[in-house]
């Protein structure tokens, strides 16, 4: 391997001193206007609910991005859970959603993302104003809104005859009941132990507890004002998981004659009083190899299989299951159902107009309109875990996917031999997980790296814009950078869910992200877990690339040859000075050590700052100043924010915890970049802005706009005050000062 050409910077830039700062002040809040950077979908919408009594009233839940209400006049989704803050970010995963059929004002959320040890307990969020505000009731157990079976449901249900009564099926703690609109909860001890047994646990390699996946009332069994006597609950078990109570939930018995060998996942009632159930051998969404659809008639106690299509005989390997089933509220003979994990030829919606005796595949007679989100033209419908027929408009059918919601305008055209038209009905529902954000001083105002859908060049923040053109196409774009002297020169590093050794996981662009070219090859050893990182020198001539846990590698000819960077620990983050091509910075958050290279990134040297440990397990950040050489900022969780420049290291005052930090354009008339911090400033956790390098901080979020987890942020390089937030599931949020 040929050594890279050496370059040097003056020694003065490598000298540091620790300088104490004065205590910073957190000033009063500055009003901001917050909205999504438009992407149009991108994440798993796990459930949909229409209100049976009010036309146009519908809700959606997501696995990590909270809950939404449909605004029919505006034809967009309104987020309901942006008020959840950093400390409660676990509540942004919605396990289940329930509406009160007798009161359109009431909506309930079973909130909690994970059941692992570090996650907090779940909570019931209850609203009497359609989600404008919520009250919270903490639960004594965890929920799993982003775990297996998250597309099953609904686990949470409101009694249609007595809105005070709710039931909640948990994953590992049985059935729970509330008699006061969800304020207080007690366990139903009489519910069968199958709900907490090994049989109610996923049987594949991800051994997660699944438990009770739906609760369904039979409203005809009761009278308004009193608890409904007949209630059903479905346990995700192959041993016969459907149970019925005839005394309003006090005692429970297994329903006779029910299918075994498959797990129930959805149950709906038709206008005749029969129930339709969908089944899979696994709870989904990661896999499902078999399944069925059944009809249960309580009046006669009979079960009839109405599975729309047999298992494919031309598949190699696994089969498929059934994700959900729905019925027309006014016509019990009209039924729709979705396949699940039918990878070949594709997943499908089936429709019946004779009660399930015969079925028609819908997609063969469909047209999909991708104009609202052009990137969806490359995404097949999958993870179709829920489907609903609008109870007030049978022509409107919605189904969920792993990347958003499709809605038909004219499903009944199928009855006349016509074409069903589908639109991607995801305006406002940008449930993506950003992994990196870049606001270069030229080109598009924002370039993003996203989980699952690669990344975007955002020429217009309010309209869905251009997904990165292939090749290459990554599952995740994990790291982005631009050359300080040539901002249209971008580099990116990515990851593929299904590794392909022929795909190089790094690429470059000379037109601001409109087109990309893969590097010639990867370094000879890039093993390691976690995300990749990439950085480019100020003149674009050199790139440093690393997979977490592996060494850093440098190239001066875009991957034609690589050599190991010397002097950097594998845990260090790296950035290039934006002005001087020879100057590079390194920061190891686990130890707080700083590193500098003056020879173009070939050799780094540790700098003894005397500040001791700076960080902990949370990733640190390096923020080189955009227009001044030798100036950079460092952020680390629970250790604050530091400024490195003029030969000195200064801990910026007032910042106790910098979870995320970024630089933005200076106020007009100033050359000092604006600092943004998400963290704890002067004892208060929130989002802050400083125009004078931390001497004063202004809070810019508010009680309605906390956005749960903010993983990273950046200011706009050209617009003063604008900031972009990379959330844990609400996509990219941007804020601007209100006029």
PANUVO-214890 format. One record per residue (C-alpha): residue number from 1; x, y, z. Coordinates in pm, whole numbers, plus 32768, in hexadecimal, padded with zeros to 4 digits. Each point is the difference from the previous one (the first is absolute). Example, Ala and Ser with C-alpha at 12.3 -4.5 7.8 and 13.67 -1.06 7.14 Angstrom:
2
1|84CE|7E3E|830C
2|8089|8158|7FBE
end
This chain:
739
1|8000|8000|8000
2|8085|8156|7FA2
3|8017|80F9|811D
4|7F2B|8135|7FE0
5|80A1|814E|7FBA
6|8059|80B3|8144
7|7F8C|8162|8055
8|803A|80DD|812E
9|7F66|811F|80C2
10|80AA|80EC|80F5
11|8044|7F71|8158
12|7F46|8123|809E
13|7EB8|7F6B|7F94
14|8050|7EC4|80C3
15|8038|80AD|8150
16|7EE3|8006|80FA
17|7FB6|808C|8156
18|7ED8|7FD5|80E6
19|7F59|814E|803D
20|7EE8|8025|80FE
21|7EBC|809E|7F89
22|7F07|80DA|80B0
23|7EB4|7F6B|8066
24|7F11|8008|7ED9
25|7E9D|807D|801C
26|7ECA|7F56|7F76
27|7F1F|8118|7F87
28|7E8A|7FF2|7FC8
29|7F70|7F36|7EE3
30|7FF9|807A|7E99
31|7EC2|7F99|7F45
32|8044|7F0B|7EE5
33|7F26|7F6B|7EF0
34|803A|7E89|7FD6
35|7FAB|7F1E|7EDC
36|8079|7EC8|7F4F
37|80F7|7FFE|7EE5
38|7F1E|7F53|7F04
39|8068|7E9F|7FAA
40|7EAE|7F56|7FEB
41|7FF4|7EC3|80CE
42|812F|7F2B|8042
43|7FA6|7F3A|813A
44|7F1D|7EE9|8079
45|7E9C|8072|803F
46|7F8A|7EE7|80E1
47|7E8C|8046|801C
48|7EDA|80D1|7F82
49|7EB6|804E|80AC
50|7EC6|80A6|7F72
51|7EF9|808B|80E6
52|7EBA|7F49|7FB6
53|7F1E|812B|8042
54|80B4|812A|7F64
55|805F|801A|7E94
56|816B|805F|7FBF
57|807C|7FBC|8161
58|8121|7F0A|7FFB
59|8144|7FBD|80B8
60|814A|7F51|7FB8
61|8106|7F6F|80E6
62|816E|7FBE|7FB4
63|8111|7F2B|8098
64|80F1|8119|805C
65|7F62|8143|7F83
66|7ED0|8034|80E0
67|7E92|8022|7F9C
68|7F47|80D6|7F03
69|7E9E|807B|7FB8
70|7F80|8024|7E9D
71|7F9D|8163|7FA0
72|7F01|7FBB|7EED
73|7FD8|8165|7F79
74|817A|8030|7FE9
75|803D|7E96|7F90
76|8127|7FD4|80EA
77|805D|7F59|8147
78|8025|80D1|813D
79|8107|7F88|80FB
80|7F74|7FCF|815F
81|8130|7FA5|80D0
82|8106|810B|7FB2
83|7FDC|807B|8169
84|80B4|7EC9|8082
85|8158|8069|8078
86|8159|7F65|800F
87|7FD2|7F55|8150
88|7EC2|7F55|7F85
89|8072|7FB2|7E9D
90|7FA8|7E91|803A
91|7E92|8068|7FED
92|801A|8062|7E90
93|7FD1|7E94|7F9C
94|7E88|7FBD|7FFE
95|7FA7|7E99|8057
96|7E8A|8035|7FCA
97|7EFA|8109|7FBA
98|7E90|8001|8064
99|7ED5|80DF|7FB6
100|7EC1|8020|80C9
101|7EE5|7F9F|7F0C
102|7F07|80C8|80CF
103|80D4|813D|8021
104|80C8|8084|7ED5
105|80C6|80E5|80E6
106|80B2|7EE7|80B8
107|813A|7F51|7F87
108|80EE|7F22|80C4
109|8168|7F98|7FBF
110|80BD|7EDE|809B
111|815D|8095|7FEF
112|8150|7F55|802E
113|8106|7F9D|7EFF
114|80CF|7EEB|80A1
115|7FF4|7EF7|810E
116|8176|7FDE|8039
117|8099|804C|8151
118|806B|8165|7FB1
119|7EA8|8069|7F82
120|7F0A|80A3|80E9
121|7EA3|7F7E|8045
122|7EE6|8049|7F13
123|7EE1|80F3|8032
124|7E9C|803A|7F92
125|7FDB|8157|7F61
126|7E94|806A|8006
127|7F60|8128|7F53
128|7EA3|8093|8005
129|8047|80FD|7EEB
130|806B|7F24|7ED9
131|816C|8002|8065
132|8030|8177|802A
133|8065|7FB9|8169
134|803E|7EC3|80C5
135|8000|7F86|8165
136|80EB|7EEA|8063
137|7FCE|7EC4|80CD
138|813F|7F3E|803F
139|7FF5|7E85|7FE6
140|80C2|7F0E|80DE
141|8093|7F4A|7ED2
142|80A7|8043|7EB2
143|7F67|8011|7EA5
144|80A1|7FA9|7EB3
145|7F8E|80ED|7EEF
146|8139|7FAE|7F35
147|8015|7E8E|8049
148|7F74|7EC5|7F62
149|7E85|7FFD|7FC6
150|7FF0|817B|7FF8
151|7F1A|7FE8|7ED2
152|7F09|7F1F|80BB
153|7EDC|8094|80B6
154|7F5C|80B7|808C
155|8076|7FA4|8160
156|7F4B|812E|8092
157|7E84|801A|7FDC
158|7EE6|80DD|8084
159|7EB1|7F66|805E
160|7F06|807A|7EF6
161|7EE1|7FFA|80FC
162|80B8|8097|8128
163|811F|80EA|7FA5
164|8085|7FFA|8162
165|8075|7E98|7FCC
166|8141|7FA8|7F4A
167|80C8|7EBF|7FE0
168|8173|7FE7|7FB2
169|80B3|7EC4|7F99
170|816C|8002|806C
171|8128|7F3E|7F7C
172|8069|7F4D|813D
173|7F18|8075|8117
174|7EA9|7F88|7F99
175|7EBD|80C1|7FCD
176|7FB7|814F|80A8
177|7EBC|80C1|8034
178|7FA4|816A|8048
179|7EAB|807B|806B
180|8049|8177|8004
181|8062|8060|7E9B
182|815D|7F70|8022
183|8070|80BF|8136
184|8032|7ECC|80DE
185|8042|7E97|7F9F
186|7FE1|7EAD|80AB
187|806D|7EAD|7F87
188|7EF7|7F02|7F9D
189|8088|7EDB|80C6
190|7F03|7F0C|7F71
191|808D|8019|7EA0
192|80A4|7EB8|7F93
193|8172|7FD1|8040
194|803A|7FBB|7E90
195|802A|8178|7FD4
196|8143|7FF9|80C9
197|8078|7EA3|7F9C
198|8119|7F9B|7F16
199|7EFF|7FB8|7EF0
200|7FB2|8175|7FF4
201|816B|804A|7FAD
202|808E|801D|7EA0
203|8086|7EAE|7F93
204|8116|8081|7F1E
205|8158|8077|8065
206|7F73|8144|8095
207|7F67|7F72|813A
208|7F20|8120|8064
209|7EC3|7FE9|80CC
210|7ECF|8047|7F2A
211|7EDC|7FC0|80EB
212|7EA2|8087|7FBB
213|7FF6|80A6|7EAA
214|7E94|8070|7FE5
215|7EC5|8042|80CB
216|7EB0|800F|7F4D
217|7EA4|8047|808D
218|7EB5|7F76|7F83
219|7F29|813B|8020
220|7EBB|7F48|7FB4
221|8025|7F37|813F
222|7FC8|8133|80DB
223|7F3F|8143|8027
224|8077|816A|8005
225|8072|8078|8155
226|806C|7EAD|8085
227|813C|7F31|7FC6
228|7FEA|7F1B|7ED3
229|7FE0|7E95|8075
230|80AC|7F4D|7EDC
231|816D|8054|7FCE
232|8109|7F45|7F36
233|8178|8005|802E
234|8104|7F62|7F1B
235|8147|7F70|807E
236|811D|7FD4|7F06
237|8015|7E88|802C
238|7FED|7ED5|7F17
239|7F44|7F3E|810C
240|7EB3|80AD|7FCC
241|801F|8166|8076
242|7E9B|8088|7FE6
243|7F48|802E|814B
244|7EA4|8082|8050
245|7F5E|8097|8132
246|7E87|800B|8029
247|8002|80C8|8143
248|80B2|8144|7F9B
249|815C|7F73|8035
250|7FE5|7F5C|8156
251|802E|7E9B|7F80
252|808E|7F76|7EBA
253|7FEA|7EC1|7F35
254|80A5|7F89|7EBF
255|7F18|801A|7ED3
256|7FA2|7E9E|7F93
257|805F|7F7D|7EA9
258|80FE|810F|7FB2
259|812A|7FBE|7F1A
260|8149|7F94|8096
261|8161|8000|7F79
262|7FF6|8173|7FA6
263|8004|8145|80C6
264|7ED7|80F0|7FE9
265|8066|8167|7FB7
266|7EC1|80C6|7FA8
267|7E8B|7FD4|8046
268|7EE1|80D2|7F75
269|7E85|7FE8|801E
270|7F16|801A|7ED5
271|7E9E|8088|7FF1
272|7F6C|7EA1|8022
273|80AF|7FCA|814C
274|8105|7F0F|7F76
275|8174|8031|8040
276|811E|7FED|7F06
277|815E|7FA5|8073
278|8152|8005|7F52
279|8118|7F12|8065
280|8174|7FCC|7FD2
281|80F1|7EFB|8081
282|80D9|811D|8083
283|7F93|8152|8087
284|80C8|80CB|7F01
285|8082|80E2|7F85
286|8154|7F62|7FCC
287|7F70|7EB9|7F7D
288|7EC1|7F3C|7FC8
289|8005|7EB4|7F46
290|7E98|7F88|800F
291|7EA9|8089|8051
292|7E8A|8000|7FC3
293|7EBE|80CB|8018
294|7ED4|7F73|80BC
295|7E97|805F|8045
296|7F66|7FBD|8154
297|7E85|8009|802B
298|7FAE|801B|8175
299|7E8D|7FB9|7FC8
300|804B|7EA0|7F83
301|815E|7FD5|808C
302|8083|7FA0|7EA8
303|8152|804E|7F6B
304|8033|801D|7E87
305|814D|8030|7F52
306|7FF3|8115|7EF9
307|8172|8026|7FB2
308|8013|80CA|7EBD
309|8125|7F4B|7F5B
310|80C0|7EBE|8039
311|816E|7FF1|8051
312|80CE|8036|7EC4
313|8089|7EBC|7F72
314|8113|80A7|7F36
315|80AD|80A3|8126
316|8155|7F8F|806C
317|8007|7FE4|8179
318|7F09|80B3|80DF
319|7E92|8045|7FBC
320|7F35|812C|8078
321|7EFD|8066|80FF
322|7ED8|80ED|8018
323|8036|8157|8092
324|7E9F|8082|803D
325|7E95|7FEA|7F99
326|7EF1|810D|7FEE
327|7E8E|800B|7FA8
328|7F19|8109|7F6F
329|7F37|8094|811F
330|7EC2|8005|7F30
331|802A|7EC0|7F36
332|8082|7EC9|80B4
333|8040|7F51|7EB4
334|8114|80F7|7FA1
335|814B|7F99|809D
336|816B|8057|7FBF
337|8138|7F50|807E
338|8177|802C|7FD9
339|810F|7EFF|7FCE
340|8134|801D|80DA
341|8167|7FAB|7F9E
342|7F9C|7F79|7EAC
343|8144|8068|7F5C
344|7FB3|7F54|7EB6
345|7F5A|8067|7F2B
346|7F9E|8119|80F4
347|7F1E|8052|8123
348|7E97|8038|7F9E
349|7EAF|8089|806C
350|7EE3|7F0D|7FC6
351|7E92|8066|7FF3
352|7EBE|7F3A|8019
353|7E9B|806F|7FBD
354|7F5A|7EB9|8063
355|8068|7FDB|816B
356|8149|7F51|7FB7
357|7F8A|7EEA|7F1A
358|80CD|8092|7EE1
359|8112|8103|7FEF
360|809D|80EC|7F02
361|8168|807E|800D
362|7FF2|817B|7FF6
363|815B|806E|7F90
364|7FDF|7F5D|7EAB
365|7EEE|8100|7FB9
366|80A7|8127|80AF
367|80C4|8138|7FAE
368|80E3|809F|8105
369|803A|8178|7FFB
370|8162|804A|8079
371|7FF8|8176|7FBC
372|7FD8|8062|8170
373|8139|7F3A|805E
374|80C3|7FA1|7EC6
375|80F2|7F23|80BF
376|7EE6|7F05|8046
377|800C|7F91|7E93
378|812B|7F2E|8069
379|7F5A|7F6F|8138
380|7F16|7ED6|7FEF
381|7EE0|7FEE|80F8
382|8072|7F23|811F
383|7FBD|7FD2|8174
384|7E8D|802D|7FB2
385|7FA3|7FCA|816C
386|7EB5|80BF|7FFD
387|7EEF|8052|7F06
388|7EC4|80C9|803C
389|7EC7|8057|7F3A
390|7F84|815E|8045
391|7EB0|7FC1|80B0
392|7F6E|8135|7F58
393|808E|7FC6|7EA2
394|802B|7E97|7F8C
395|80C9|8073|7ED2
396|8114|807B|80E7
397|80DB|7EE6|807F
398|8147|8040|80B5
399|8119|7F0A|803E
400|8148|8033|80B6
401|815D|7FA5|7F90
402|815A|800B|8094
403|8024|815A|7F65
404|7EA9|80A6|801B
405|7E8F|7FF3|7FA2
406|7F59|7FBE|7EB0
407|7E95|8067|7FCC
408|7F12|7FA7|7EE6
409|7F13|8104|7F74
410|7F1C|7F0D|7F4D
411|8015|7E9A|807F
412|7E9F|7FBB|7F86
413|8077|8032|7E98
414|8077|7E9A|801B
415|7E94|7F90|8002
416|7FD1|8097|7EA4
417|813F|7F73|7F6E
418|80AD|8150|8029
419|814E|8072|808F
420|8042|804A|816F
421|80CC|813B|8031
422|80E9|801A|812B
423|80A3|8138|808E
424|8116|800D|8102
425|7F39|80AB|8114
426|8122|8064|80E0
427|8004|817B|8001
428|807D|8066|8158
429|8054|7E9D|8063
430|817A|8005|7FD7
431|805C|7EE3|80E5
432|816D|7FD8|7FA5
433|813E|7FDC|80CE
434|810B|80F5|7F84
435|8165|7F89|8032
436|80BC|8134|7F88
437|7FAF|8162|7F8E
438|80D2|80EB|7F2D
439|7FBB|816D|7FAB
440|810F|806E|7F0C
441|8034|816F|7FA5
442|7FB0|7FB5|7E91
443|7F06|7F20|7F52
444|7ECD|7F77|80AF
445|7FC3|8095|815A
446|7FF9|7EA3|8096
447|8083|7EA6|7FAC
448|7F95|7EDF|80DC
449|8069|7E9D|804A
450|7EDE|7F24|8070
451|7FC1|7EA7|808A
452|7F61|7F05|7F0E
453|7FCD|80F3|7EDC
454|8165|8076|7FBD
455|7FF8|817C|7FF3
456|7F7F|813A|7F56
457|806C|8146|7F66
458|7F01|80FD|8082
459|7FE6|811D|7F06
460|7EAA|805E|808B
461|7FC7|7FC1|8172
462|7E86|7FFB|7FE1
463|7FE2|7F14|7ED8
464|8081|7EA0|7FD9
465|813D|801E|7F36
466|810A|7F22|7F6F
467|806F|7EB7|8097
468|816D|7FB2|7FBF
469|801E|7F74|7EA3
470|8082|7EA3|7FD5
471|8105|7F7B|7FE1
472|8058|7FD2|810F
473|7EC6|7FCD|80CE
474|802D|7FBC|8172
475|7F04|7F8D|8100
476|808B|8106|80EF
477|80D3|8130|7FB6
478|80B6|8027|814A
479|80FA|8117|7FC9
480|801F|8135|7F21
481|8102|8110|7FD1
482|8059|8119|7F10
483|8148|809E|7F97
484|801B|8154|80A8
485|809B|80AC|7ED1
486|7F23|7F4A|7F04
487|7EAD|7FCB|80AA
488|7F65|7F4F|7ED5
489|80F8|7EE4|8035
490|7F55|7F0E|80F0
491|805D|7EAA|8087
492|7F25|7F00|80A9
493|8022|7EAE|80AB
494|7EEB|7F02|8017
495|7F89|7EAB|806B
496|7F39|7EEB|7F5C
497|7F06|7F2D|80C3
498|805D|7EDE|7F1B
499|8178|801F|7FD6
500|807E|7FEE|7E9C
501|817B|7FE7|7FDA
502|7FE3|809D|7EA6
503|7F74|8144|808D
504|8100|80FA|8080
505|7F70|80AD|8131
506|808E|8158|7FB4
507|7FB2|80F4|7EE7
508|804A|8162|7F8C
509|7F41|810E|7F46
510|8079|8137|7F4C
511|7EA8|809A|7FCB
512|7F7F|8023|8163
513|7F64|7EA7|8012
514|7F42|7FF4|7EB6
515|80D7|7EDF|7F86
516|80F1|7F17|80AE
517|812A|7F27|7FA7
518|8078|7EE2|80D8
519|8164|7FFE|807E
520|80E1|7F10|7F45
521|8014|7F0E|8122
522|7FE8|7FED|8179
523|812D|7FED|80E6
524|808E|7EA0|8021
525|7F73|7FCF|815E
526|7EBE|80B0|805D
527|7F6A|7F09|80F1
528|7F50|808B|812F
529|7EA5|803D|8080
530|7F2C|8137|7FF3
531|7FF0|8123|7F12
532|810C|8076|7F14
533|8090|8161|7FFF
534|80A2|80C8|7EEB
535|80AB|8154|7FEA
536|809C|80C7|7EE2
537|8116|8103|8004
538|7FBD|816E|7FB9
539|8076|7FE2|7E98
540|7F5A|7EAE|7FC7
541|8147|7F4C|7FB9
542|7FFE|7F10|8128
543|7EFB|7F2E|80AD
544|800E|7F48|814D
545|7F0D|7EDB|8023
546|7FBA|7F1E|8129
547|7F12|7EEC|8067
548|7FC9|800D|8176
549|80EB|7F15|80B3
550|80F3|7FFE|7EDA
551|812F|80DD|7FBC
552|7FE7|814A|7F43
553|8072|7FF7|7E94
554|8063|811E|7F1B
555|7FFF|801C|7E84
556|8072|8112|7F15
557|7F69|7F6D|7EC3
558|7E9D|7FA3|806B
559|8047|7E9C|8061
560|8102|7FA0|7EFE
561|80EE|7FC3|8120
562|7FDC|8019|8178
563|80EE|800E|8124
564|7FC3|7FF4|8176
565|7FF6|8148|80B8
566|810A|800A|810D
567|7FD1|807B|8162
568|7E83|7FEC|801D
569|7F46|7F10|80E8
570|7EDD|7F48|7F5F
571|7F07|80B8|80DD
572|805F|815A|7F81
573|7F1F|80D7|7F27
574|80AF|80BE|7EE9
575|7FBE|8144|7F44
576|80C3|80D5|7F0D
577|803D|8171|802C
578|7F17|80BB|7F13
579|8110|80EE|7F81
580|815A|7F65|801E
581|801E|7EB5|7F3C
582|8126|7F87|80D1
583|7F4F|8023|814D
584|7F2A|7EEA|8097
585|7F6B|7FCD|815C
586|7FBD|7EC9|80CD
587|7F39|7FDC|8141
588|7FD7|7EC8|80D6
589|7EC8|8038|80D6
590|8042|7ED3|80E1
591|813E|80A0|8089
592|7FE4|816C|7F9A
593|8148|7FF4|7F41
594|8031|80F1|7EE0
595|80D1|7FB6|7ECB
596|8084|80DA|7EE8
597|8098|7FAF|7EB1
598|80CC|8104|7F47
599|8065|7F20|7EDF
600|7EB1|7FCE|7F57
601|7F7C|7EED|80E1
602|811A|7F03|7FE0
603|8084|8022|8163
604|7F40|8080|8131
605|809A|8070|8147
606|7F53|8006|8151
607|7FEC|8150|80B0
608|8018|800D|817A
609|7EED|80F6|805E
610|7FFA|7FB9|8174
611|7E84|7FEB|8006
612|7FF0|7E8D|8055
613|7EE0|7F2A|7F87
614|7F0E|80C0|7F26
615|7F01|7F00|7F8F
616|7F5D|7EB3|8044
617|7F4F|7EF5|7F2E
618|7F40|80FF|7F32
619|809F|8060|7EB7
620|80BF|8143|7FF8
621|7FEA|8105|7EF1
622|8104|80D4|7F4B
623|7F8A|8144|7F5F
624|8106|80BD|7F34
625|7FAD|816F|7FCA
626|7F91|8046|7E9B
627|80D3|8133|7FAD
628|8128|8002|80ED
629|8127|7F17|800B
630|806C|7F6B|814C
631|7EAC|802D|80A9
632|7F28|7ED8|8064
633|7F00|7FA3|8108
634|7FE1|7EB9|80C0
635|7EC9|7F72|80A3
636|7FD8|7ED3|80E5
637|7EE3|7F78|80CF
638|8000|807B|816A
639|814A|80B2|7FCC
640|7F8C|8130|7F42
641|8083|80CA|7EDF
642|8161|807C|7FBB
643|809F|80F7|7F13
644|8154|7FC3|7F68
645|80A4|812B|7F5A
646|8116|8100|801A
647|80DC|7EFC|80A7
648|7F10|7FD7|8124
649|7EF8|7F0A|8072
650|7ED4|80A6|80A8
651|7EE3|7F4D|80A8
652|7ECF|80CC|7F9C
653|7F40|806F|8133
654|7EA9|7F8C|806C
655|7FE8|7EBF|7F31
656|7FF8|7ED5|80EA
657|7F92|7EFC|7F01
658|8026|801A|7E87
659|7F3E|7EDC|7F6D
660|8014|80A1|7EA9
661|809A|8140|7F7A
662|801F|80B4|7EB5
663|8074|813C|7F55
664|7F2C|80ED|7F31
665|801A|8147|7F45
666|806B|8133|80C4
667|7F10|8119|8043
668|8017|8102|7EE6
669|8120|80E9|8047
670|80BC|7F00|80D4
671|8109|7EFF|7FA8
672|7FC1|7F28|8135
673|7F49|7EBE|7FA4
674|7EBD|7FB7|80B8
675|8017|7EDD|80F4
676|7EDA|7F15|8036
677|7FF6|7F06|811D
678|7F08|7EF5|8062
679|804B|7FB2|816A
680|800A|8091|815A
681|8050|8170|8022
682|7FF9|80AE|8153
683|7F4A|7ED4|8091
684|7EE7|7FEF|7EFE
685|7FEE|7EF9|7EED
686|7F99|8083|7EAB
687|806B|8097|7EB6
688|80D7|8138|800D
689|80A5|8103|7F20
690|8129|80E1|803F
691|8081|811A|7F24
692|8131|8054|80D3
693|80B1|7EB1|802D
694|7F46|7F9A|8136
695|800F|8138|80D5
696|7E84|800D|7FE5
697|7F07|7EF2|7FA1
698|7E9A|8029|7F88
699|7F09|7EE1|8015
700|7F4A|7FC6|7EB7
701|7F1F|7ED2|803F
702|7EB8|800C|80C3
703|7F12|7F1B|80BE
704|7F4F|7F8C|7EC2
705|813F|7FC1|7F3A
706|80F9|7F1B|80AB
707|8011|7EE9|7EF6
708|806F|7EEB|80ED
709|8160|7F95|7FA4
710|80D4|80F8|7F3A
711|812F|7F3C|7F8E
712|80B9|8110|7F47
713|7FC8|815A|7F70
714|8096|8103|7F1F
715|7FBF|816A|7FB8
716|7FC0|807C|7EA0
717|8144|807F|7F65
718|7F52|8125|7F54
719|7EC5|8059|80C5
720|8036|8097|8158
721|7F39|7F54|8113
722|7F8D|7ED4|7F36
723|8052|7EB1|809E
724|7FC7|7E99|7F8E
725|7FBD|7EE9|80FA
726|803C|7E8E|7FC7
727|7EF9|7F5A|80DA
728|7FE0|7E98|8070
729|7ECC|7FC2|7F29
730|7F53|8146|7FA4
731|80DE|8037|7ED4
732|80BB|8145|7FC8
733|7F6A|812B|80B1
734|806B|815F|7FAE
735|7FC0|813B|80C5
736|8013|8171|7FB1
737|7FC8|8132|80DA
738|7E9D|807E|7FE8
739|7FE5|8153|7F55
end
